[in-house]
Amino acid sequence: MLHLCNLAVKSQSPTVEVKQSFTAFADYLGINVNSRSLKRLSDQVNRLSAVHMRLDILTRNSNTTFKGDVFSHLMAHLPTSPHQRVLFPSVVTFTGEFYSSLIQHAVPLRLDAISALKHSSRCLDIYTWLAWRLRMIPRGKTVTIKWSSLRWQFGEKHIQMNGFKRHFKMALKQVLTVYPDANVEVIYGGIALKKSLPPIPSKDRALLV
């Protein structure tokens, strides 16, 4: 998904051609690509093609809901062997609403950071969240996020709070290793966030969006 969004932002078009196979991008990130993993990759691409989002914003006085698809068209050519060359490019078209939001709000991410965190979906979630959230904080202000809110966003229902805290702290430590400019501190009751430099300065948006 990061790869496809990156191509759309760079080309400034909702329709992008993936000239290299999805397996080539996985291999570039250092993800082991073999015959067994090809089936998993194929399953994930099929799931990706059916992604549908529902976002609810609940307040005391209102309930706002957004529903929408991510893609209007997705044609992916997947090789049957890790060494097979793909003759035709894959073609992906984002829906107008998703593409418009992507162009307005995309945050550049470092490809080397994505590669370093590829072993953990929680690490990737925290990294992308901090890249967006920290730049939004007014200078001189500290935002405190409670453990209960973090568990709701990054945890799983069956994990107890103590277990979630332990796993979140471990993941955060790894994220801060690849995002050293992130001004984040673990405090009593949660974490404290302060305005930070983005992973990639605005003048250099070439690595990954």
Stockholm file with secondary structure:
# STOCKHOLM 1.0

chainA/1-209         MLHLCNLAVKSQSPTVEVKQSFTAFADYLGINVNSRSLKRLSDQVNRLSAVHMRLDILTRNSNTTFKGDVFSHLMAHLPTSPHQRVLFPSVVTFTGEFYSSLIQHAVPLRLDAISALKHSSRCLDIYTWLAWRLRMIPRGKTVTIKWSSLRWQFGEKHIQMNGFKRHFKMALKQVLTVYPDANVEVIYGGIALKKSLPPIPSKDRALLV
#=GR chainA/1-209 SS CHHHHHHHHHHTSSEEEECSCHHHHHHHTTCCCCHHHHHHHHHHHHHHHTCEEEEEEECSSCEEEEEEESEEEEECCCCSSTTCCCSSCEEEEECHHHHHHHHHHCCCCCHHHHHHTTTCHHHHHHHHHHHHHGGGSCTTCEEEEEHHHHHHHHCCTTSCHHHHHHHHHHHHHHHHHHCTTCCEEEETTEEEEECCCCSSCTTCCCSCC
#=GC SS_cons         CHHHHHHHHHHTSSEEEECSCHHHHHHHTTCCCCHHHHHHHHHHHHHHHTCEEEEEEECSSCEEEEEEESEEEEECCCCSSTTCCCSSCEEEEECHHHHHHHHHHCCCCCHHHHHHTTTCHHHHHHHHHHHHHGGGSCTTCEEEEEHHHHHHHHCCTTSCHHHHHHHHHHHHHHHHHHCTTCCEEEETTEEEEECCCCSSCTTCCCSCC
//
